[in-house]
Amino acid sequence: MRGDRDRADGARDRSTDSGASKHSGAHLRDGATLPVAGDEIGGKYKILGVLGTGSMGVVYEAIHTRLHQRLAVKVLRSDVGDVQKLLARFEREAQASAQLRSVHAARVIDVDSLPSGLPYMVMEFLEGRTLDAELAATGPMPVELAVDIAMQVATAMTEAHGLGIVHRDLKPANLFVCRVGDRAVIKVLDFGISRVEGDARLTGGGEWLGTPSYVAPEQLRSNSNEDARSDVWSLGVILFELLTGRAPFEGGTVQVLAKVLLDPVPWPLEYRPDLSRDVARVVMRALQRDPALRYQSMREMSDALAPYGPSRSASTVVEEIQKARGRLGEILVTEGMISQQDLDGALAVQRREGRLLGQVLIEMGLVGHADLLTVLAKQQGLSSRQSANMARAVVEREAPTRAPALTAIPTVRPSAPRRASRRAWRVPAAAAVLALLLAAAIGAAYRVGAPRPTPPASGTPQ
């Protein structure tokens, strides 16, 4: 991930030293060094460069040397703080993240250690920026967008809470905004201080860790009272900030701590008078100091927000787009027509320019018209013979006005039907043929999945 920022703002790690050492069996050799560009780790991940540096680790851009897949590799730093304690946090983040399957949780692909003993985590490569950077650029957001973001976080955390994982540090800096078509898709990052319910090794006496502006009151009072409802409070603070442009409690660390514990929660309409009172009430219920008066689960909070959000969830949109794009790309790679690296490059252009994937592949010279016709036929479940027949039928209809195109179509000899079938995919067709086939065969799928152009995001590290 880009931007492994851990703004603890004076917070203290509540894991005991003994608990940390039990949680991680890793042993660092003296003089352990971080990888540099050009290094290959794990026998398959080539380091391309640094994406960002945080208090706990360094995040690199890497490529899988066999699959040509772009990835992010997070390596623990050995030059900061209590290394054993950081090893435990790093291991917790890897274990928690690896269990999550939601589209709104950053995917962990692999975990291992360098020969020096430094552990590393391989994750999906994300393009975009953190939610705090997004908020700084946009200011208060439209209600539907703010609610959409909150509901996406709630979806990821519903799964995490179902596995007994409490994040404990939900904040805009730990939420990453990607773009899928014209939709903002949120990824929850940094489970490094997450707590698995019932694991006594990760608790200590009277200590807490988090960011004061977003931490729940019970996390400050006692380390034994926090549960999934503490994350509900944090999401309430995030939603308040998305709607008003500021957190409910601001100031220095000591001031914020006192306000979280003692001051009344401000009414959101004080900072945004045009806000619906019903939406404001949802925010206020999430920010009840007594956990028993809050929403008792992320699902309950999400249900309360649903009337004010978009009609289709972000996960549904992503599913539909991936279904339309993914099968085409999968067939192209499987058939050996393009490499995974080629596909990734074409998808990047598609996302940036908002054009059809097939059009991008042709213009980049990665596939020919005939190759694409074959793949499109397979995508729709058609045989090669049906694909060839379709191409011939369209060309014949165009014959009066497109005679030159006919000269490019080889004659199929009746005496060699098997050879004609094998070579049907090589039949070159004019651009107009491709357009008609796209419209007839997969137009509906691409209209659902084709993204609109979005302005390029700033280079905020993951």
Stockholm file with secondary structure:
# STOCKHOLM 1.0

chainA/1-462         MRGDRDRADGARDRSTDSGASKHSGAHLRDGATLPVAGDEIGGKYKILGVLGTGSMGVVYEAIHTRLHQRLAVKVLRSDVGDVQKLLARFEREAQASAQLRSVHAARVIDVDSLPSGLPYMVMEFLEGRTLDAELAATGPMPVELAVDIAMQVATAMTEAHGLGIVHRDLKPANLFVCRVGDRAVIKVLDFGISRVEGDARLTGGGEWLGTPSYVAPEQLRSNSNEDARSDVWSLGVILFELLTGRAPFEGGTVQVLAKVLLDPVPWPLEYRPDLSRDVARVVMRALQRDPALRYQSMREMSDALAPYGPSRSASTVVEEIQKARGRLGEILVTEGMISQQDLDGALAVQRREGRLLGQVLIEMGLVGHADLLTVLAKQQGLSSRQSANMARAVVEREAPTRAPALTAIPTVRPSAPRRASRRAWRVPAAAAVLALLLAAAIGAAYRVGAPRPTPPASGTPQ
#=GR chainA/1-462 SS CCCCCCCCTTCCCCSCHHHHHHHCCCCCCTTCCCCCTTCEETTTEEEEEEEEECSSEEEEEEEETTTCCEEEEEEECSSSSCHHHHHHHHHHHHHHHHHCCCTTBCCEEEEEECTTSCEEEEEECCCSEEHHHHHHHHCSCCHHHHHHHHHHHHHHHHHHHHTTEECSCCCGGGEEEEEETTEEEEEECCCTTCEETTCGGGCCSSCCCSCTTTCCHHHHHCTTSCCHHHHHHHHHHHHHHHHHSSCSSCSSHHHHHHHHHHSCCCCGGGTCTTSCHHHHHHHHHHTCSSGGGSCSSHHHHHHHHGGGSCSSCHHHHHHHHHHHHHHHHHHHHHTTSSCHHHHHHHHHHHHHHCCCHHHHHHHTTSSCHHHHHHHHHHHTTCCHHHHHHHHHHHHHHHTTTCHHHHHTSCCCCTTCHHHHHHHGGGCCCCHHHHHHHIIIIIHHHHHHHCCCCCCCCCCCCC
#=GC SS_cons         CCCCCCCCTTCCCCSCHHHHHHHCCCCCCTTCCCCCTTCEETTTEEEEEEEEECSSEEEEEEEETTTCCEEEEEEECSSSSCHHHHHHHHHHHHHHHHHCCCTTBCCEEEEEECTTSCEEEEEECCCSEEHHHHHHHHCSCCHHHHHHHHHHHHHHHHHHHHTTEECSCCCGGGEEEEEETTEEEEEECCCTTCEETTCGGGCCSSCCCSCTTTCCHHHHHCTTSCCHHHHHHHHHHHHHHHHHSSCSSCSSHHHHHHHHHHSCCCCGGGTCTTSCHHHHHHHHHHTCSSGGGSCSSHHHHHHHHGGGSCSSCHHHHHHHHHHHHHHHHHHHHHTTSSCHHHHHHHHHHHHHHCCCHHHHHHHTTSSCHHHHHHHHHHHTTCCHHHHHHHHHHHHHHHTTTCHHHHHTSCCCCTTCHHHHHHHGGGCCCCHHHHHHHIIIIIHHHHHHHCCCCCCCCCCCCC
//
